[in-house]
C-alpha cells in the first residue's frame, strides 16, 4: 500500500446542527488492505442535503455529519485487497455510489442494495460513528463495501457529478418504464432528475419526448428542449387534450412523474396509454387520488422508484463520457469547500434570485 503524501487530517464541512456548518480538521483513517482513500474533486449538492441542513430529516438531528453523496475524485491510497475488488489503481478517477451496503441483509441479497439499512451511507453517517464518509471534504474514506466506478479524467467535475440524475433517468425510463425505440415518453417535472430522464429517453431512441413544467419553469423547459424534448407543456394547459393531439390520441407509452406533486401523479394516469407504464419518483405529503377504473381499463403498470442499481451508474458514466449531450446546461452554480453552507442554501433558494438547477462543491483534492 502506497499513497505517499496523504495528510494526517482532512478538511471537512460538518453539519453540526440544523442551519449550521463548521469547517473542521478530521483525522484520516490509517492504511488498511481492504479499504481506500479518495482525494475528493467535487460533490453535487442534492435536495436531500438541503433537507438535512434545514432540519427536515429527523433521524439526522443531534448528529454531526459530513453531507455530500454525489462524489467524484481520484484514488489517493488503496489497499491491495480493495484494488482487486474494485478493479482500480491509485490515481484512477472514480465516482462513488451513495450506499455502503452490508451485502448480507434481505435487501442486499435481493439486489436492492440501495435500500440497505444495515450498512452505512456516504453523506448520512455521523462523524463519531465513522469519520470522513461525506463528499464535502478534501478527502473521503472508502470502506471495504464502498461501490466505486472509474470515469475519465477529461470530464469537467460539474458534469462528472451528474452521474446520479443521469443514472436515475436511465433506470426509470429504460429499465423500469421499459421505454423502447419509438416510444412516447412523457416527463412531469424539470428538476435535475427529470432532465436526466430527457437524456435517457433520447438514449433509448424514444420517438417523442414531452416535458411538463409550471408556468414559471420557462428557462428549464428551454433546457429540456435543448436536451432533446420534442414538446414542452405547462400544467396550465389542457394536458389530456394537448397530449392527445401531439400523439394522435395514443398518449404516453411511459409517463415519469419526477415532480413532488400528488396531482402530477394523478395526471400521469390520465396521460398514459393503454398498457402503458407510469413510473413515480415524486414524493409528496399529499395523498394522490388515483382512479382504479383507469388502472384497470387501461391495464396500467404503476411503479414507484427510489434510487438506481450499479449497472445504471455504469451506463450513466458511458453517457457522460460520450459527449452526446450538452450537460453543461444542467450545471448552474459552483462553490468551493469553504462555501459549502452557501452552496446548500443556494439549492434551498435562500436569498437567491436565480434558478439553481445543479450545484457543485469543489474540494480540489484531485486538482
Protein Blocks (a to p, Z undefined) as FASTA:
>chain_A
ZZihiafbdcddddfbghiacddddddddddfkbccdddfbdcddfklmmmmnopamklg
opacdehjbdcdddfbdcfklmmmnopaehiacdddfbdcehlamklmnopamlpckbcc
ehiacfkloghiafbbfbdcddfkbccddddfklcfklmmmmmmmmmmmmmmmmmnopae
hiacddedjbfklmmmmmmmmmnopabdcddddfklmmmmmmmmmnopabdcdfkbcfkl
mmmmmnnonopfbdcdfbdcfklmmmmmmmpcehiacddfbdcfbdcdddfklmmmnopa
cdddedjdfklmmmmmmmmmnopacfklmpmbdcdfklmmmmmmmmnopaiabdcfbdcd
dehlmZZ
